[in-house]
Amino acid sequence: MRTQQIKADDGHKLGVRVFESKGQARASVVIAAAMGVRQDFYAPFAQWLAAQGWRVFTFDYRGMGDSLPAGARLRGFQADLHDWVRDYEAVIDLAHAERPKLPLLLLGHSLGAQLPGLLANADKVSGLLCVAAGSGYWRENTPRLRFVVPYFWFFVVPLATRLCGYFPGRSLRMVGNIPAAAMLQWRRWCLHPRYGVGVEGEAARQRYAGVRFPVLALSISDDEMMTLQGTRSLLGWYENAPREVRRIVPADVDARRIGHFGPFKAEHEVGLWPLLQQSLAELLQRPVTLGQD
């Protein structure tokens, strides 16, 4: 593994880690994190995937982990979800520039599978694997989450963000520490029936509709946040891409539980991780074409 800093197109420095394969890599894979999750969380899986012959990139969105400048405070730090899309684009540009002849796949966890529809450099991408991802619209959350999420969105988030100048999720044991603008924008997305596409308008809808790379979504049956309905809504925005949803049940991979964050935990190295790798390999075989149901 090597660590490095790169610059987004606006000059912001990002912390990136590259996990090199031994021998010829099958493809480059950019792993994009869920909301509030640092790239450290994905390191065991990234190392394992690299050992299987893939060239793997992880990164932190600006304001998170290695992409928060040394000595900087999160209070008042300027970053929204559009900035995070620019960060995503910068890592894709890096992966493509270093190995332009290799296919380039995205592995998006939750938010990391929602943002690719907004990418300006989607033409460099050969496919997207969505893991535990779906629309964040609150009425498409799991029943248990729907019970508490109005309190979260209408009381906790506005009050805590205003008082602290950022969302102090780590102290509250909710999501993670998030720049204020990103959190408040995410709040708007989650309160709209069409999530980010609905909030950001026609330009966003057209950007998603312009995606032509294949999209494969793995919906986890015991995900405590995302529902199958939410996953189908997410893939519906990629309306002109070849797309498919598959349901994963813990028993399918000899596990008692997977959950929203479980797919990248080391306990699933034997059962689930080979399935994730198989899904990436399958994306390489799928053509870029017009949409299908």
N, C-alpha and C positions, 0 to 999 in steps of 0.2 A: 504494500500500500504506500502511496505517496500522498502528501497533503500539499495543497497549493492555494494561492489566492488568485482569483481572476476578477476582471471588471465587467459589470453589466454595461449596457450601451450608454448609461448616464454617468458612468464612472464609479458607481458604488462597488466596493470590494466584497467578494463573496468567498467563503471558505468551502473548498471542494476537496474531496478525497477520491482517489483513483485506485481501484483494485485491479491489478494486472493479472491476466491469465498466463499460464505457462504454455508456451507454444502459440500456435495460430489461434486467435480468438474467433469464435463463431459469429459474434456480433458485439456491438457496444450496447450497454443497458444503462439508462439513466433512471435511478430510483428517486422519486419525488415523494416527499413526506406528507403525512396527514397534518391537519391543523395542530399547531402547538408541539409537534414532535421534532426533536433534534436528530440530525443525521447519525449520531452515535447509536441510536436505537437500531438502525439497520445494518450496522457494521458486521455482526456475526453472519447474517444472511449474505451480505455483499461478499465477504471473504469466502464463504462456502460456494457461492455462485461463480466467483472468479476461479476457484479450484476446479470447477466443472468445465472451464473453457470459455468463459464470457469475460468481457472487459467491462467493469462496472464502475459507475460514477454515482456518488452521493453528494449532497450539498445541503446547506442551510439557507432558508429564505432570509433576506435581509432583516435584521433585528432579532434573529434567532441564533443561538449557538456561536459557531465560528464566523458567522456573517454579521455579528454585532461588533463594531470597532472596539478595540481595546480601550478601556476607560470610559466608554460611552454609557450613558444611562438610557434605559428604555423609556423613562418619562419624557414625553415630547418627541420621541424618535419618529421621524416621518417615513411611513411605509404603509401602503395599502395593497390590496390583492392584485391590482394592475402592476405594481412594482414587483410582486412575487412572480407574475407571469414573465416579466423581463428577466428576472433571475433565472428562471427555468430556461428561457431562450438562450441565455449566455452559456449555460452548461451544455445544452444541445449543440451550440456552435463550437464549443471546445471539443466535445466528443467527435463531432463530425470532422473538424479541421485536423485532428490528430490521426484519424483513420478514415479518410473520406470514402474508401472503397468498401468499408464494412457496413452492413445494415445497422441501423440505429433504432433500438426499441426503447419505449418508455414503460416503466413499471410504476404505476401510480397507486399510492395507498390513500384512500379516502379523498381528501382535498387534492392530492397529487394526481388523481384521475379526473378531477373536475376541471382543472385549469388548462389542460392541453387543447381544448376547443378554442381557446383564445390566443394560441401561439401564432406569431407572425412568421415563424420559420418551420411550420408543419411539413413543408415539402422535404425536409431533411429526415423525417421520421418514417420508419417502415412499419410500425405497429404500436399499439397501446394495450398493455395488460392492466386491467382495473382490479384491485384487490380490496374487498370490504369497502366499496365505494358506491355512492348513489347520490341522488338529490338530497341536499340538506334541508329542504322545506320541512318545517316542523311537523306538519300533519302527515308526512310520510316517514317520520321517525317511528321507532318501535313503540308499542302501547305504553310501556313503562316510562320511556323517555318523554313521550307526549304529555304525560301527567305532570311532569316537573318543569318542562322546558319553558312554558309561559313565564314562570317565576324567574327563570334564568334570563330570558331575553328582555323582559319588561322591567325587571327590578335589579338583579345582580349586575348584569353587564353595563347598563347605563350609569348606575351609581358608582360601581367600582372603577370604571374607566375614567369617569369625571374626577373622582377623588384622587386617583393615583397618576393620571396622565398616560396610562397604559392599562391593559387588562392583567391584573395580578393573579393569573390562574394557578400558578404554582402554590401560592399561599392558600388559595381557596380550594385547592385540589380539584380544579375544574379546567380542563383543556391544557393550559400552560400559559406562560407569560407571553402576551401578544401585543405588538404595537397598536396604539389606540385606533388609528384609521383603518387598519386591517380588520380589527375586531368589530368595529362599528359597521363597516361595509359587509362583513360576513353576516352580521345580525340582519341587515337589510335583505340580503340574499335568502337567509333562512326563513324570513317572514313572508316571502313572496311565493305563490304557488308554482311559478316557473323558475324559482331560485335565481341564480345569477343571470340567466338568459332573460328572465323577466325584468330584472332590475336594470341591467345594462342596455337593454333595448335591441333594436333591429340590427345594429352593427355587430353585436355579440351573436345574435341568432345566425347571421350570415357567416360569421367566422366559424362557428361550429358546423354549419352546413357545408362549408368548404373543405372540411376534413375528408380525405379519401383513404387514409391508411386504415387497415383492419383494427377493430376494437373487440377485445375479448374480456368479459367481466366475470369474475368469480364472486358470487354472492354467498356469504357464509350464513348457514342456517341459524346459528346461535349468536349472530352479531347483535350486541346489545344496543346498537345505534342505528344501523342501516337495515332497511327492509328490502325484500325482493321488489316491491312496487317502486321504491326509491331508485334501485339499480336500473330498472327498466326505464324510468323517467330520464335518468342520466344518459343512457344509451340512445334514447329518443332524440336528444339534441344533436347527436352525431348522425343526422338523418340521411346523409349521403355516403356514409362509410359502411363497409361490410361489418356487421356487428352480431354478437352472440352473448347471451347470458347463460352461465352454468351455475347450478346450485351445488355447494359443497357442504356435506353433512359430516360432523366430526367422525362418525363411525367409518366413513369412506376412507379415512387416513389413519385409522386405528387410534383415534384420540377421544378423550372424554369431553373435551371442550376446546374450541378455537377462539371464538369471540372476535371483537373488532381489531384488537392489537395482537392477537395470538399468532397470526400467520408468519410473523417475522421473529418469533421467539425460538431459541435454540431447542426447546423441547419438541419442536415439530420438524427437526432436521431429517429424521428418517421417514416420516409419513407424508407431511405436506410439502416440504421444500422440493422434493423431486417432481411433484405435481406442478408447482409453480414453474420449475425449469421446463417441464414438458410443454406447458402452455406458451412459454416464450418461444420454444422451438417451433411450435405449431404456427405461431404468428409469422415466422419467417417463410412458411410455405403458402401463406394466403396472399392472393393478388391484391394490389391496389385497384379498386374498381368503384362503380357506383353503388349507392345504398341498396340494402335489402332488409327485410324484416326477419 
